[in-house]
């Protein structure tokens, strides 16, 4: 019974993911941004509902640890890669006088700054929350 | 008791129980105490720590 619940949850997750991907793809092809937004919103809502109604344990401490490590690896790769790409784009844009290239590089650069800022803030918040200092 | 029964009683997934059994995951103290409580044993009877 439990295994069936888990399997049906996984199937539902894949189905919802496929529907969202299809909707976003159609939206991109037709140039309809509202369709993409509606698709993502409905998919997220439906997924939250399925999680809420499920009686099975879907996330435990091991899953939390794994997602934490995966998030850290993703953060490191994305910030380093995007940072280097943005530097290259800004430099290349200035050399070739390509305004668009430099602008895109600047956007990437600010995106990296935003990611680093969000990471630092959430790290500080969680560090404070789990340090025990606030309980004294 | 099956892995599924134990997982349900300590509120984790079956994969976590399998990982603990295969020594691939070290449970938190809270989970270790819960598992020991299910077997009605002291924690040191269920888990061993080797340097």
N, CA and C atoms of all chains as a GROMACS GRO file, in nm:
protein
  561
    1UNK      N    1   0.084  -0.122   0.000
    1UNK     CA    2   0.000   0.000   0.000
    1UNK      C    3   0.087   0.126   0.000
    2UNK      N    4   0.188   0.122   0.091
    2UNK     CA    5   0.278   0.238   0.102
    2UNK      C    6   0.357   0.254  -0.026
    3UNK      N    7   0.408   0.137  -0.079
    3UNK     CA    8   0.486   0.139  -0.202
    3UNK      C    9   0.402   0.193  -0.317
    4UNK      N   10   0.273   0.151  -0.320
    4UNK     CA   11   0.182   0.198  -0.424
    4UNK      C   12   0.166   0.349  -0.415
    5UNK      N   13   0.152   0.401  -0.291
    5UNK     CA   14   0.138   0.545  -0.270
    5UNK      C   15   0.258   0.619  -0.325
    6UNK      N   16   0.377   0.565  -0.293
    6UNK     CA   17   0.501   0.628  -0.337
    6UNK      C   18   0.512   0.626  -0.488
    7UNK      N   19   0.475   0.510  -0.546
    7UNK     CA   20   0.482   0.498  -0.692
    7UNK      C   21   0.384   0.592  -0.760
    8UNK      N   22   0.262   0.598  -0.707
    8UNK     CA   23   0.163   0.687  -0.769
    8UNK      C   24   0.204   0.833  -0.752
    9UNK      N   25   0.270   0.864  -0.640
    9UNK     CA   26   0.318   1.002  -0.619
    9UNK      C   27   0.423   1.037  -0.723
   10UNK      N   28   0.516   0.941  -0.745
   10UNK     CA   29   0.621   0.965  -0.846
   10UNK      C   30   0.561   0.982  -0.984
   11UNK      N   31   0.461   0.896  -1.016
   11UNK     CA   32   0.396   0.905  -1.147
   11UNK      C   33   0.327   1.040  -1.164
   12UNK      N   34   0.257   1.082  -1.058
   12UNK     CA   35   0.187   1.211  -1.063
   12UNK      C   36   0.287   1.325  -1.082
   13UNK      N   37   0.402   1.315  -1.012
   13UNK     CA   38   0.506   1.418  -1.022
   13UNK      C   39   0.558   1.428  -1.166
   14UNK      N   40   0.583   1.313  -1.226
   14UNK     CA   41   0.633   1.310  -1.365
   14UNK      C   42   0.527   1.368  -1.459
   15UNK      N   43   0.401   1.328  -1.436
   15UNK     CA   44   0.290   1.376  -1.521
   15UNK      C   45   0.278   1.528  -1.513
   16UNK      N   46   0.280   1.581  -1.391
   16UNK     CA   47   0.268   1.727  -1.373
   16UNK      C   48   0.387   1.798  -1.438
   17UNK      N   49   0.507   1.742  -1.419
   17UNK     CA   50   0.626   1.800  -1.480
   17UNK      C   51   0.616   1.803  -1.632
   18UNK      N   52   0.562   1.694  -1.689
   18UNK     CA   53   0.547   1.687  -1.835
   18UNK      C   54   0.447   1.792  -1.883
   19UNK      N   55   0.336   1.805  -1.810
   19UNK     CA   56   0.233   1.902  -1.850
   19UNK      C   57   0.290   2.045  -1.846
   20UNK      N   58   0.363   2.076  -1.737
   20UNK     CA   59   0.422   2.211  -1.724
   20UNK      C   60   0.522   2.236  -1.838
   21UNK      N   61   0.607   2.136  -1.864
   21UNK     CA   62   0.706   2.152  -1.972
   21UNK      C   63   0.638   2.176  -2.106
   22UNK      N   64   0.532   2.098  -2.133
   22UNK     CA   65   0.460   2.113  -2.259
   22UNK      C   66   0.399   2.253  -2.270
   23UNK      N   67   0.337   2.296  -2.160
   23UNK     CA   68   0.272   2.428  -2.161
   23UNK      C   69   0.375   2.540  -2.183
   24UNK      N   70   0.491   2.528  -2.116
   24UNK     CA   71   0.595   2.630  -2.132
   24UNK      C   72   0.649   2.627  -2.275
   25UNK      N   73   0.666   2.506  -2.330
   25UNK     CA   74   0.715   2.494  -2.467
   25UNK      C   75   0.617   2.557  -2.566
   26UNK      N   76   0.488   2.528  -2.547
   26UNK     CA   77   0.384   2.586  -2.635
   26UNK      C   78   0.383   2.738  -2.620
   27UNK      N   79   0.395   2.784  -2.493
   27UNK     CA   80   0.395   2.928  -2.467
   27UNK      C   81   0.512   2.998  -2.536
   28UNK      N   82   0.629   2.933  -2.531
   28UNK     CA   83   0.748   2.992  -2.595
   28UNK      C   84   0.732   2.996  -2.747
   29UNK      N   85   0.674   2.888  -2.801
   29UNK     CA   86   0.656   2.880  -2.946
   29UNK      C   87   0.558   2.985  -2.995
   30UNK      N   88   0.448   3.000  -2.919
   30UNK     CA   89   0.346   3.094  -2.963
   30UNK      C   90   0.372   3.237  -2.913
   31UNK      N   91   0.469   3.250  -2.823
   31UNK     CA   92   0.502   3.382  -2.770
   31UNK      C   93   0.401   3.432  -2.668
   32UNK      N   94   0.327   3.337  -2.607
   32UNK     CA   95   0.226   3.373  -2.507
   32UNK      C   96   0.284   3.351  -2.367
   33UNK      N   97   0.328   3.458  -2.304
   33UNK     CA   98   0.391   3.446  -2.172
   33UNK      C   99   0.291   3.408  -2.062
   34UNK      N  100   0.165   3.452  -2.081
   34UNK     CA  101   0.062   3.424  -1.978
   34UNK      C  102   0.037   3.275  -1.965
   35UNK      N  103   0.043   3.204  -2.078
   35UNK     CA  104   0.022   3.060  -2.077
   35UNK      C  105   0.129   2.991  -1.993
   36UNK      N  106   0.253   3.038  -2.008
   36UNK     CA  107   0.364   2.981  -1.931
   36UNK      C  108   0.344   3.006  -1.781
   37UNK      N  109   0.306   3.130  -1.747
   37UNK     CA  110   0.287   3.166  -1.606
   37UNK      C  111   0.174   3.084  -1.545
   38UNK      N  112   0.060   3.075  -1.619
   38UNK     CA  113  -0.055   2.998  -1.571
   38UNK      C  114  -0.018   2.851  -1.554
   39UNK      N  115   0.056   2.797  -1.651
   39UNK     CA  116   0.098   2.656  -1.645
   39UNK      C  117   0.183   2.629  -1.523
   40UNK      N  118   0.281   2.715  -1.498
   40UNK     CA  119   0.370   2.696  -1.383
   40UNK      C  120   0.293   2.710  -1.252
   41UNK      N  121   0.204   2.810  -1.246
   41UNK     CA  122   0.127   2.832  -1.123
   41UNK      C  123   0.036   2.713  -1.092
   42UNK      N  124  -0.038   2.668  -1.194
   42UNK     CA  125  -0.130   2.555  -1.174
   42UNK      C  126  -0.052   2.428  -1.136
   43UNK      N  127   0.059   2.404  -1.205
   43UNK     CA  128   0.142   2.288  -1.176
   43UNK      C  129   0.194   2.289  -1.033
   44UNK      N  130   0.246   2.404  -0.989
   44UNK     CA  131   0.298   2.417  -0.853
   44UNK      C  132   0.188   2.396  -0.750
   45UNK      N  133   0.073   2.456  -0.777
   45UNK     CA  134  -0.041   2.442  -0.686
   45UNK      C  135  -0.085   2.297  -0.674
   46UNK      N  136  -0.096   2.230  -0.788
   46UNK     CA  137  -0.140   2.091  -0.792
   46UNK      C  138  -0.039   2.002  -0.720
   47UNK      N  139   0.089   2.029  -0.740
   47UNK     CA  140   0.195   1.951  -0.676
   47UNK      C  141   0.189   1.967  -0.523
   48UNK      N  142   0.166   2.092  -0.478
   48UNK     CA  143   0.155   2.118  -0.335
   48UNK      C  144   0.035   2.044  -0.276
   49UNK      N  145  -0.073   2.039  -0.352
   49UNK     CA  146  -0.194   1.971  -0.308
   49UNK      C  147  -0.170   1.820  -0.296
   50UNK      N  148  -0.103   1.764  -0.393
   50UNK     CA  149  -0.073   1.620  -0.390
   50UNK      C  150   0.016   1.588  -0.270
   51UNK      N  151   0.116   1.673  -0.245
   51UNK     CA  152   0.206   1.653  -0.131
   51UNK      C  153   0.130   1.661   0.000
   52UNK      N  154   0.038   1.759   0.007
   52UNK     CA  155  -0.037   1.783   0.129
   52UNK      C  156  -0.130   1.665   0.160
   53UNK      N  157  -0.190   1.609   0.056
   53UNK     CA  158  -0.287   1.500   0.075
   53UNK      C  159  -0.221   1.365   0.096
   54UNK      N  160  -0.093   1.355   0.060
   54UNK     CA  161  -0.025   1.227   0.072
   54UNK      C  162   0.003   1.195   0.218
   55UNK      N  163  -0.027   1.070   0.260
   55UNK     CA  164  -0.002   1.033   0.400
   55UNK      C  165   0.137   0.973   0.416
   56UNK      N  166   0.198   0.943   0.304
   56UNK     CA  167   0.330   0.882   0.306
   56UNK      C  168   0.437   0.984   0.342
   57UNK      N  169   0.546   0.939   0.410
   57UNK     CA  170   0.658   1.028   0.438
   57UNK      C  171   0.736   1.047   0.308
   58UNK      N  172   0.736   1.168   0.256
   58UNK     CA  173   0.801   1.194   0.128
   58UNK      C  174   0.939   1.255   0.145
   59UNK      N  175   0.955   1.332   0.252
   59UNK     CA  176   1.084   1.396   0.278
   59UNK      C  177   1.125   1.367   0.421
   60UNK      N  178   1.245   1.317   0.439
   60UNK     CA  179   1.295   1.294   0.574
   60UNK      C  180   1.433   1.358   0.588
   61UNK      N  181   1.501   1.330   0.700
   61UNK     CA  182   1.630   1.398   0.724
   61UNK      C  183   1.735   1.364   0.620
   62UNK      N  184   1.730   1.241   0.568
   62UNK     CA  185   1.828   1.202   0.465
   62UNK      C  186   1.805   1.281   0.336
   63UNK      N  187   1.677   1.293   0.298
   63UNK     CA  188   1.643   1.370   0.178
   63UNK      C  189   1.682   1.516   0.196
   64UNK      N  190   1.664   1.568   0.319
   64UNK     CA  191   1.703   1.707   0.348
   64UNK      C  192   1.853   1.726   0.332
   65UNK      N  193   1.929   1.628   0.384
   65UNK     CA  194   2.075   1.637   0.375
   65UNK      C  195   2.120   1.632   0.229
   66UNK      N  196   2.058   1.540   0.155
   66UNK     CA  197   2.096   1.526   0.013
   66UNK      C  198   2.062   1.654  -0.064
   67UNK      N  199   1.942   1.708  -0.040
   67UNK     CA  200   1.905   1.830  -0.114
   67UNK      C  201   1.994   1.947  -0.074
   68UNK      N  202   2.036   1.952   0.053
   68UNK     CA  203   2.128   2.057   0.098
   68UNK      C  204   2.262   2.049   0.025
   69UNK      N  205   2.314   1.926   0.014
   69UNK     CA  206   2.442   1.909  -0.056
   69UNK      C  207   2.428   1.941  -0.204
   70UNK      N  208   2.318   1.893  -0.263
   70UNK     CA  209   2.295   1.918  -0.406
   70UNK      C  210   2.283   2.069  -0.432
   71UNK      N  211   2.214   2.138  -0.339
   71UNK     CA  212   2.198   2.283  -0.353
   71UNK      C  213   2.333   2.354  -0.346
   72UNK      N  214   2.420   2.307  -0.254
   72UNK     CA  215   2.551   2.370  -0.240
   72UNK      C  216   2.637   2.349  -0.366
   73UNK      N  217   2.630   2.226  -0.419
   73UNK     CA  218   2.707   2.197  -0.542
   73UNK      C  219   2.654   2.284  -0.657
   74UNK      N  220   2.520   2.291  -0.668
   74UNK     CA  221   2.459   2.372  -0.774
   74UNK      C  222   2.500   2.518  -0.759
   75UNK      N  223   2.495   2.568  -0.636
   75UNK     CA  224   2.532   2.708  -0.608
   75UNK      C  225   2.676   2.736  -0.653
   76UNK      N  226   2.766   2.646  -0.614
   76UNK     CA  227   2.907   2.666  -0.649
   76UNK      C  228   2.926   2.666  -0.801
   77UNK      N  229   2.869   2.566  -0.867
   77UNK     CA  230   2.887   2.555  -1.013
   77UNK      C  231   2.827   2.676  -1.083
   78UNK      N  232   2.702   2.709  -1.047
   78UNK     CA  233   2.632   2.819  -1.117
   78UNK      C  234   2.703   2.952  -1.097
   79UNK      N  235   2.741   2.983  -0.972
   79UNK     CA  236   2.804   3.114  -0.947
   79UNK      C  237   2.939   3.125  -1.018
   80UNK      N  238   3.021   3.021  -1.007
   80UNK     CA  239   3.153   3.026  -1.071
   80UNK      C  240   3.138   3.034  -1.222
   81UNK      N  241   3.056   2.944  -1.278
   81UNK     CA  242   3.039   2.939  -1.423
   81UNK      C  243   2.980   3.071  -1.477
   82UNK      N  244   2.872   3.115  -1.414
   82UNK     CA  245   2.806   3.238  -1.459
   82UNK      C  246   2.895   3.360  -1.439
   83UNK      N  247   2.971   3.361  -1.329
   83UNK     CA  248   3.063   3.472  -1.301
   83UNK      C  249   3.170   3.483  -1.409
   84UNK      N  250   3.229   3.367  -1.443
   84UNK     CA  251   3.334   3.367  -1.547
   84UNK      C  252   3.277   3.407  -1.683
   85UNK      N  253   3.160   3.352  -1.714
   85UNK     CA  254   3.095   3.383  -1.842
   85UNK      C  255   3.067   3.534  -1.851
   86UNK      N  256   3.016   3.591  -1.739
   86UNK     CA  257   2.981   3.734  -1.741
   86UNK      C  258   3.107   3.820  -1.758
   87UNK      N  259   3.216   3.781  -1.691
   87UNK     CA  260   3.342   3.856  -1.707
   87UNK      C  261   3.390   3.851  -1.852
   88UNK      N  262   3.383   3.729  -1.908
   88UNK     CA  263   3.426   3.712  -2.047
   88UNK      C  264   3.341   3.796  -2.140
   89UNK      N  265   3.208   3.795  -2.116
   89UNK     CA  266   3.116   3.870  -2.203
   89UNK      C  267   3.139   4.021  -2.193
   90UNK      N  268   3.160   4.068  -2.070
   90UNK     CA  269   3.184   4.212  -2.053
   90UNK      C  270   3.315   4.253  -2.123
   91UNK      N  271   3.418   4.170  -2.100
   91UNK     CA  272   3.549   4.199  -2.160
   91UNK      C  273   3.541   4.194  -2.313
   92UNK      N  274   3.480   4.086  -2.365
   92UNK     CA  275   3.468   4.069  -2.511
   92UNK      C  276   3.381   4.179  -2.571
   93UNK      N  277   3.277   4.216  -2.499
   93UNK     CA  278   3.187   4.323  -2.545
   93UNK      C  279   3.258   4.456  -2.557
   94UNK      N  280   3.348   4.483  -2.460
   94UNK     CA  281   3.423   4.610  -2.462
   94UNK      C  282   3.527   4.610  -2.575
   95UNK      N  283   3.588   4.492  -2.596
   95UNK     CA  284   3.690   4.482  -2.701
   95UNK      C  285   3.630   4.500  -2.840
   96UNK      N  286   3.514   4.436  -2.860
   96UNK     CA  287   3.454   4.438  -2.995
   96UNK      C  288   3.348   4.548  -3.010
   97UNK      N  289   3.328   4.625  -2.905
   97UNK     CA  290   3.225   4.731  -2.901
   97UNK      C  291   3.084   4.677  -2.927
   98UNK      N  292   3.062   4.552  -2.882
   98UNK     CA  293   2.929   4.491  -2.892
   98UNK      C  294   2.851   4.526  -2.765
   99UNK      N  295   2.758   4.617  -2.779
   99UNK     CA  296   2.685   4.665  -2.661
   99UNK      C  297   2.600   4.554  -2.600
  100UNK      N  298   2.536   4.473  -2.688
  100UNK     CA  299   2.447   4.367  -2.638
  100UNK      C  300   2.522   4.264  -2.557
  101UNK      N  301   2.642   4.230  -2.604
  101UNK     CA  302   2.724   4.131  -2.535
  101UNK      C  303   2.763   4.182  -2.396
  102UNK      N  304   2.802   4.307  -2.391
  102UNK     CA  305   2.841   4.367  -2.263
  102UNK      C  306   2.721   4.377  -2.169
  103UNK      N  307   2.606   4.413  -2.226
  103UNK     CA  308   2.484   4.425  -2.144
  103UNK      C  309   2.445   4.290  -2.086
  104UNK      N  310   2.452   4.187  -2.170
  104UNK     CA  311   2.418   4.052  -2.124
  104UNK      C  312   2.513   4.008  -2.014
  105UNK      N  313   2.642   4.040  -2.033
  105UNK     CA  314   2.742   4.009  -1.931
  105UNK      C  315   2.712   4.079  -1.800
  106UNK      N  316   2.669   4.205  -1.809
  106UNK     CA  317   2.636   4.281  -1.688
  106UNK      C  318   2.515   4.219  -1.617
  107UNK      N  319   2.415   4.178  -1.697
  107UNK     CA  320   2.296   4.113  -1.638
  107UNK      C  321   2.337   3.985  -1.566
  108UNK      N  322   2.421   3.904  -1.629
  108UNK     CA  323   2.469   3.780  -1.566
  108UNK      C  324   2.545   3.811  -1.437
  109UNK      N  325   2.625   3.918  -1.443
  109UNK     CA  326   2.705   3.958  -1.327
  109UNK      C  327   2.616   3.994  -1.208
  110UNK      N  328   2.511   4.072  -1.236
  110UNK     CA  329   2.417   4.109  -1.130
  110UNK      C  330   2.340   3.987  -1.080
  111UNK      N  331   2.312   3.894  -1.172
  111UNK     CA  332   2.243   3.771  -1.130
  111UNK      C  333   2.329   3.694  -1.031
  112UNK      N  334   2.460   3.686  -1.060
  112UNK     CA  335   2.552   3.617  -0.968
  112UNK      C  336   2.551   3.687  -0.832
  113UNK      N  337   2.554   3.820  -0.836
  113UNK     CA  338   2.552   3.897  -0.710
  113UNK      C  339   2.424   3.867  -0.631
  114UNK      N  340   2.312   3.859  -0.703
  114UNK     CA  341   2.184   3.831  -0.637
  114UNK      C  342   2.185   3.692  -0.574
  115UNK      N  343   2.237   3.594  -0.648
  115UNK     CA  344   2.243   3.457  -0.596
  115UNK      C  345   2.331   3.452  -0.470
  116UNK      N  346   2.447   3.519  -0.476
  116UNK     CA  347   2.538   3.520  -0.361
  116UNK      C  348   2.471   3.589  -0.241
  117UNK      N  349   2.400   3.699  -0.269
  117UNK     CA  350   2.332   3.773  -0.160
  117UNK      C  351   2.224   3.687  -0.095
  118UNK      N  352   2.142   3.620  -0.177
  118UNK     CA  353   2.035   3.535  -0.123
  118UNK      C  354   2.094   3.420  -0.043
  119UNK      N  355   2.201   3.360  -0.097
  119UNK     CA  356   2.266   3.249  -0.027
  119UNK      C  357   2.319   3.297   0.109
  120UNK      N  358   2.387   3.410   0.109
  120UNK     CA  359   2.445   3.460   0.234
  120UNK      C  360   2.337   3.491   0.337
  121UNK      N  361   2.227   3.552   0.289
  121UNK     CA  362   2.119   3.587   0.383
  121UNK      C  363   2.053   3.463   0.439
  122UNK      N  364   2.023   3.366   0.351
  122UNK     CA  365   1.957   3.244   0.400
  122UNK      C  366   2.052   3.165   0.490
  123UNK      N  367   2.181   3.168   0.458
  123UNK     CA  368   2.279   3.096   0.542
  123UNK      C  369   2.284   3.159   0.681
  124UNK      N  370   2.289   3.291   0.684
  124UNK     CA  371   2.296   3.362   0.812
  124UNK      C  372   2.170   3.335   0.895
  125UNK      N  373   2.054   3.338   0.827
  125UNK     CA  374   1.927   3.315   0.896
  125UNK      C  375   1.924   3.175   0.956
  126UNK      N  376   1.960   3.075   0.875
  126UNK     CA  377   1.956   2.937   0.922
  126UNK      C  378   2.061   2.911   1.029
  127UNK      N  379   2.178   2.976   1.013
  127UNK     CA  380   2.285   2.960   1.111
  127UNK      C  381   2.240   3.013   1.247
  128UNK      N  382   2.171   3.126   1.244
  128UNK     CA  383   2.121   3.186   1.367
  128UNK      C  384   2.010   3.099   1.429
  129UNK      N  385   1.924   3.048   1.341
  129UNK     CA  386   1.810   2.968   1.386
  129UNK      C  387   1.855   2.840   1.456
  130UNK      N  388   1.960   2.779   1.403
  130UNK     CA  389   2.003   2.650   1.458
  130UNK      C  390   2.124   2.660   1.551
  131UNK      N  391   2.166   2.785   1.583
  131UNK     CA  392   2.285   2.796   1.670
  131UNK      C  393   2.250   2.782   1.816
  132UNK      N  394   2.125   2.816   1.852
  132UNK     CA  395   2.085   2.804   1.993
  132UNK      C  396   2.109   2.931   2.070
  133UNK      N  397   2.174   3.031   2.009
  133UNK     CA  398   2.200   3.157   2.079
  133UNK      C  399   2.073   3.233   2.111
  134UNK      N  400   1.975   3.220   2.021
  134UNK     CA  401   1.851   3.297   2.038
  134UNK      C  402   1.761   3.241   2.147
  135UNK      N  403   1.798   3.123   2.202
  135UNK     CA  404   1.712   3.063   2.304
  135UNK      C  405   1.751   3.103   2.444
  136UNK      N  406   1.870   3.166   2.459
  136UNK     CA  407   1.914   3.203   2.593
  136UNK      C  408   1.857   3.335   2.638
  137UNK      N  409   0.993  -0.773   1.175
  137UNK     CA  410   0.954  -0.638   1.130
  137UNK      C  411   1.023  -0.606   0.996
  138UNK      N  412   0.946  -0.558   0.902
  138UNK     CA  413   1.005  -0.525   0.771
  138UNK      C  414   1.066  -0.384   0.774
  139UNK      N  415   1.144  -0.354   0.671
  139UNK     CA  416   1.204  -0.220   0.662
  139UNK      C  417   1.094  -0.115   0.650
  140UNK      N  418   0.989  -0.152   0.579
  140UNK     CA  419   0.876  -0.061   0.559
  140UNK      C  420   0.806  -0.029   0.691
  141UNK      N  421   0.787  -0.134   0.773
  141UNK     CA  422   0.723  -0.114   0.904
  141UNK      C  423   0.806  -0.019   0.990
  142UNK      N  424   0.936  -0.046   0.994
  142UNK     CA  425   1.026   0.038   1.075
  142UNK      C  426   1.025   0.182   1.024
  143UNK      N  427   1.031   0.195   0.891
  143UNK     CA  428   1.030   0.330   0.832
  143UNK      C  429   0.903   0.406   0.870
  144UNK      N  430   0.792   0.336   0.865
  144UNK     CA  431   0.665   0.401   0.901
  144UNK      C  432   0.661   0.440   1.048
  145UNK      N  433   0.718   0.354   1.133
  145UNK     CA  434   0.713   0.382   1.277
  145UNK      C  435   0.803   0.497   1.318
  146UNK      N  436   0.915   0.514   1.248
  146UNK     CA  437   1.005   0.625   1.284
  146UNK      C  438   0.988   0.745   1.190
  147UNK      N  439   0.890   0.738   1.101
  147UNK     CA  440   0.853   0.846   1.009
  147UNK      C  441   0.967   0.888   0.916
  148UNK      N  442   1.028   0.790   0.852
  148UNK     CA  443   1.125   0.820   0.746
  148UNK      C  444   1.091   0.732   0.627
  149UNK      N  445   1.163   0.750   0.517
  149UNK     CA  446   1.137   0.666   0.398
  149UNK      C  447   1.212   0.532   0.413
  150UNK      N  448   1.166   0.435   0.336
  150UNK     CA  449   1.230   0.303   0.340
  150UNK      C  450   1.375   0.312   0.292
  151UNK      N  451   1.398   0.406   0.199
  151UNK     CA  452   1.534   0.423   0.146
  151UNK      C  453   1.632   0.464   0.257
  152UNK      N  454   1.583   0.543   0.352
  152UNK     CA  455   1.669   0.585   0.463
  152UNK      C  456   1.707   0.466   0.551
  153UNK      N  457   1.610   0.379   0.577
  153UNK     CA  458   1.638   0.260   0.658
  153UNK      C  459   1.741   0.171   0.587
  154UNK      N  460   1.722   0.156   0.455
  154UNK     CA  461   1.815   0.075   0.377
  154UNK      C  462   1.956   0.136   0.383
  155UNK      N  463   1.962   0.269   0.368
  155UNK     CA  464   2.092   0.338   0.371
  155UNK      C  465   2.160   0.322   0.507
  156UNK      N  466   2.082   0.327   0.615
  156UNK     CA  467   2.140   0.310   0.749
  156UNK      C  468   2.193   0.167   0.765
  157UNK      N  469   2.113   0.071   0.719
  157UNK     CA  470   2.154  -0.070   0.729
  157UNK      C  471   2.283  -0.097   0.653
  158UNK      N  472   2.296  -0.033   0.538
  158UNK     CA  473   2.415  -0.056   0.455
  158UNK      C  474   2.532   0.034   0.495
  159UNK      N  475   2.514   0.108   0.603
  159UNK     CA  476   2.618   0.198   0.654
  159UNK      C  477   2.654   0.311   0.556
  160UNK      N  478   2.557   0.351   0.478
  160UNK     CA  479   2.582   0.458   0.382
  160UNK      C  480   2.532   0.593   0.434
  161UNK      N  481   2.452   0.588   0.539
  161UNK     CA  482   2.400   0.712   0.596
  161UNK      C  483   2.403   0.703   0.748
  162UNK      N  484   2.455   0.808   0.811
  162UNK     CA  485   2.458   0.811   0.956
  162UNK      C  486   2.337   0.889   1.006
  163UNK      N  487   2.247   0.824   1.080
  163UNK     CA  488   2.125   0.895   1.121
  163UNK      C  489   2.154   1.002   1.226
  164UNK      N  490   2.063   1.094   1.238
  164UNK     CA  491   2.076   1.196   1.343
  164UNK      C  492   2.051   1.128   1.478
  165UNK      N  493   2.089   1.196   1.584
  165UNK     CA  494   2.067   1.140   1.718
  165UNK      C  495   1.919   1.114   1.743
  166UNK      N  496   1.837   1.208   1.695
  166UNK     CA  497   1.692   1.194   1.715
  166UNK      C  498   1.639   1.066   1.650
  167UNK      N  499   1.681   1.044   1.526
  167UNK     CA  500   1.635   0.924   1.454
  167UNK      C  501   1.692   0.798   1.518
  168UNK      N  502   1.818   0.806   1.561
  168UNK     CA  503   1.881   0.690   1.624
  168UNK      C  504   1.807   0.652   1.752
  169UNK      N  505   1.768   0.752   1.829
  169UNK     CA  506   1.693   0.725   1.952
  169UNK      C  507   1.556   0.666   1.920
  170UNK      N  508   1.494   0.719   1.816
  170UNK     CA  509   1.361   0.669   1.776
  170UNK      C  510   1.368   0.522   1.736
  171UNK      N  511   1.472   0.488   1.658
  171UNK     CA  512   1.487   0.349   1.612
  171UNK      C  513   1.513   0.258   1.733
  172UNK      N  514   1.599   0.304   1.822
  172UNK     CA  515   1.629   0.225   1.942
  172UNK      C  516   1.503   0.203   2.026
  173UNK      N  517   1.421   0.307   2.032
  173UNK     CA  518   1.297   0.299   2.110
  173UNK      C  519   1.200   0.196   2.050
  174UNK      N  520   1.197   0.191   1.916
  174UNK     CA  521   1.110   0.094   1.849
  174UNK      C  522   1.148  -0.049   1.889
  175UNK      N  523   1.279  -0.073   1.897
  175UNK     CA  524   1.326  -0.207   1.935
  175UNK      C  525   1.333  -0.227   2.086
  176UNK      N  526   1.297  -0.122   2.158
  176UNK     CA  527   1.297  -0.126   2.304
  176UNK      C  528   1.437  -0.162   2.358
  177UNK      N  529   1.536  -0.101   2.300
  177UNK     CA  530   1.675  -0.128   2.339
  177UNK      C  531   1.746   0.004   2.363
  178UNK      N  532   1.852   0.004   2.445
  178UNK     CA  533   1.932   0.127   2.455
  178UNK      C  534   2.003   0.155   2.323
  179UNK      N  535   2.031   0.281   2.298
  179UNK     CA  536   2.086   0.320   2.168
  179UNK      C  537   2.218   0.248   2.135
  180UNK      N  538   2.301   0.224   2.238
  180UNK     CA  539   2.431   0.161   2.212
  180UNK      C  540   2.419   0.013   2.175
  181UNK      N  541   2.298  -0.042   2.198
  181UNK     CA  542   2.276  -0.181   2.156
  181UNK      C  543   2.241  -0.189   2.007
  182UNK      N  544   2.192  -0.079   1.954
  182UNK     CA  545   2.148  -0.078   1.815
  182UNK      C  546   2.256  -0.019   1.724
  183UNK      N  547   2.322   0.088   1.772
  183UNK     CA  548   2.422   0.156   1.690
  183UNK      C  549   2.561   0.146   1.753
  184UNK      N  550   2.660   0.124   1.666
  184UNK     CA  551   2.798   0.121   1.711
  184UNK      C  552   2.875   0.228   1.634
  185UNK      N  553   2.962   0.296   1.706
  185UNK     CA  554   3.043   0.396   1.636
  185UNK      C  555   3.189   0.356   1.642
  186UNK      N  556   3.250   0.348   1.524
  186UNK     CA  557   3.392   0.314   1.517
  186UNK      C  558   3.468   0.428   1.451
  187UNK      N  559   3.580   0.467   1.513
  187UNK     CA  560   3.663   0.576   1.456
  187UNK      C  561   3.728   0.529   1.326
   0.00000   0.00000   0.00000
